[in-house]
Amino acid sequence: MYFKNTVKNKWRSAEFFAGIGLVRAALQEENIETVWANDIEVTKAAIYNANFESGDFILGDIRDVKGSSLPVIDLATASFPCTDLSLAGARAGLGGRESSMFWEFARVLCEMAEHSPQVIMLENVPGFATSHQGKDLADAIKALNRLGYTCDLFLMDARFFVPQSRQRLFIVGTKGRLSQTRSCKNSITRPHWIRHFYELHPELDLQIRALPEPPHQQHYLSSIVERIPHYHSTWWDEVRTQKFIESLSELQNKRLRQLQRCQETQWRTAYRRTRNGKAVWEIRQDEIAGCLRTARGGSSKQALIETSHGKVYVRWLTPREYARLQGVPDTFHIDHVKDSQAYFGFGDAVCLPVIRWIAKHYLLPALAENRIRRLPDGSPRRMWPFFELEDRQRTTEEVKNTLNAAEYTVFNEVLGKSSFSAVLNEKPITSSNMIGLPQSFRKRIIPDELYELRKHPDIRIARRANTIARLAQVISERSVSKGLRHTLVVQAQRLERLAANRLAEFFDEPDDSDLDESND
């Protein structure tokens, strides 16, 4: 098994359209633990299961997934099918049979309600931006906005990390706007057409987080080519090689002859194209591979050309070379599946170092910022340690019952002391028997420097007002429960008290009643 789960007490992620698990592999290297994954392809599941501790992998149709069945997560990723969005495909768009699975992902997020992740990341082909003249992308962003996500768009190319040309459009959505945002200017990660999309759609809730420039190191095919002896049957025989050469146009033949004149061994990739109704081969001029694809995406495998001492050798790229072109180490297990299955898995996959770069420079800062935004003002909080449960699995019925009873007991204790006769909680409290609680202690749960900022009364007022504004927006856009409207009322009452006490300070008439810190 290549990837063992060594992540402890870090961010938790769900991997939709998981494929062979390269998103998981990349996130794990950045201490983000995948706790749930799903894909419908049996072949991909076989590769996934051979490389991960995959008790959390659900093989099946996303249309059968219910939001209530997912565990608590901080992040959700979705590399939903590109077949109907790719320029190489039929361009049916988000209404197509494959790419319409985006709507199923959105449905699951909606069903997760208040437990939906704080950050989401979607990946697809750049053709997503032009599908139906950009309407599909706008509709997708609009749907994510309705779910409470402010979205950012950027482009990444695998060639920044490996010798493969593979551009992909990424959408990152966050609950609430991030800091360190800026206006949209042309860059490698945000070309002019992304800026144009922002300008065309002022009605969408979009943001632009500042990102560093990706690395500019050049990568070459020689770094991924398996050195296979020319007598091996993997290489095409003379007849097939000659047919390959004869299919080349004059320009392509000239390119091949230039390679043959080189004193050192050269490698290039080639791909079949239909020109004037005739299948021909075309050789890439640069020393990288074209975008890896699958037959479902409207393309076929790439061939590798090697020229040495004036001779020409041709063969298909191997599955291991496909893996290397996606930034996957050789310890990744693929020997148990057919070559065609490995081609399918890697052709549909993401480039591992690209995802790792995004995790480091975008996802981790966004997750941290969203967690800080949700933290309280920093006043010491009461905590009840249950050390006796430390060595037990949290999923056992006994532990769940104990924790539910403890939560119910604390809820009733705090409710009885609340000035507003209300306690705001992230989820409904499960009714249970009252129990005796262990000795509690008080501890501040945010850093001292952040507490110094948060404790200022004007900052507390601003944060409370911002919470009310976000809550009111959600209520205005959705059909919500009575409980959420009650939450809005309680939040408004707390804002009124905060503001009144602050005003009293300026008139030297302090309010005798302190703020109810235990319920703020």
Salt bridges, closest charged atoms under 4 A:
GLU29 OE1 - ARG356 NH1 2.58
GLU30 OE2 - ARG356 NE 2.67
GLU41 OE2 - ARG296 NH1 2.57
ASP56 OD1 - ARG24 NH1 2.90
ASP61 OD2 - ARG63 NH2 2.74
ASP74 OD1 - ARG371 NH2 3.77
GLU98 OE2 - ARG97 NH2 3.07
GLU104 OE1 - ARG107 NE 2.77
GLU111 OE2 - ARG107 NH1 2.99
GLU114 OE2 - HIS115 NE2 3.67
GLU123 OE2 - ARG168 NE 3.32
ASP136 OD2 - HIS132 ND1 3.14
ASP139 OD2 - LYS135 NZ 2.65
ASP152 OD2 - ARG190 NH2 2.71
ASP157 OD2 - ARG159 NE 3.42
GLU199 OE2 - ARG195 NE 3.82
GLU203 OE2 - HIS201 ND1 3.02
ASP205 OD1 - ARG177 NH1 2.72
GLU213 OE1 - HIS216 NE2 3.84
GLU282 OE1 - ARG273 NH1 3.79
GLU282 OE2 - ARG275 NE 2.71
ASP286 OD2 - ARG284 NH2 2.80
GLU306 OE2 - HIS230 NE2 2.58
GLU321 OE2 - ARG315 NH2 2.75
ASP330 OD2 - ARG324 NH2 2.83
ASP348 OD2 - LYS44 NZ 2.84
GLU369 OE1 - ARG209 NH1 3.96
GLU369 OE2 - ARG373 NH2 3.47
ASP377 OD1 - ARG381 NH2 3.11
ASP377 OD2 - ARG460 NH2 3.03
GLU398 OE2 - ARG392 NH1 2.67
GLU407 OE1 - LYS427 NZ 3.19
GLU413 OE2 - ARG382 NH1 2.68
GLU413 OE2 - LYS417 NZ 3.87
ASP448 OD1 - ARG444 NH1 3.29
GLU452 OE1 - LYS455 NZ 3.18
ASP458 OD1 - ARG502 NE 2.91
GLU505 OE1 - ARG502 NH1 2.58
GLU517 OE2 - ARG460 NH1 3.46
ASP520 OD2 - ARG460 NH2 2.23
ASP520 OD1 - ARG464 NH2 1.98
